[in-house]
Amino acid sequence: MEGILIWLIVGGIAGWLAGLIVKGGGQGILINIVVGIIGAVIGGWVFGQLGVAIGSGLINAIITAVVGAVILLLLIGLIRGKR
């Protein structure tokens, strides 16, 4: 149960930060959590492909999720034609 709570917190923080970076604001807590969790998967894959290791722990999880979430939001923006 604790693991799910950590995922939700990291996802919410990462989605909110990515929203600030890409669009200038968050999208609401549920969307932020979803974007952050998907971003964590994308960021983990990208960093794994590049052989990049930032560190360990919660800060690493947040940084990885934010990078992935920014990538996700930029791709969504490209598909929608906003970027």
N, C-alpha and C positions, 0 to 999 in steps of 0.2 A: 504494500500500500504506500509505503514511503517513497518508493521509486516513481510511482505514478504522480505523486504530489510534486516531486522534484521536476519531472518532465513538464508538468503544467506550469510551474513557476518559471523554469528556464524558458519555456516556450512563450509565456506571456511577456517576460522581460525582453527576449530576443525579438519578438514580433513588434513590440512597442518601439524598441531602438531602431529596428530596420525601417519602420514606418516614419520615424523622425528623419532618418538619413535619406530615404528615397522620396517621400511625399510630403514631409514637413509635419507629420502628425500620425498618431496611432489610429487604428481602424475600429476600436472597440475590443474589449477583453477577449471575447471568444475568437474573433478573427485573428487577433494578435497571437493567441495561443496556437491556433492552427498553423498560421504562417511561421511561427517560431519552431514548432515541432517539425514541419516539413523542411524548414530551413536547416535544422539540425541534421537531418538526413542528407540533404544536399551538401551542406558544409563538410560533413564527415566524409562523404564520398570525394569531394573535390580535394580536400586536404590529404586524403589517403592516396589519391592519384598523383598528387604533386610531391608526396613524401614529406609533407610539412607537419611538424608536431609543435604545438604552441606550449604545451605543458600538460598538467593534469588537474583534475578537480573541477569545481563549479565554475571558476573563471574561464577555464578552457572550454567548457561546455557552452557557456554564454557567448564567448567570442566566436566559436565555430558555428553556433546557431544563428548569430547575427549576420555573419558573412554569407551563410547559406540563404537566410531570409532576404537579404539585400539582393542576392542573385535572383531569387524567386520573384521578388517584386519588380525588378528590372525586366525580367522575361515577360511577366504579365503585362507590364507597361508597353513593351514592344509589340506583343500580340494585340493589345487593344489600340495601338497606334498613338499612345501618349508620350512615348519617349523616342 
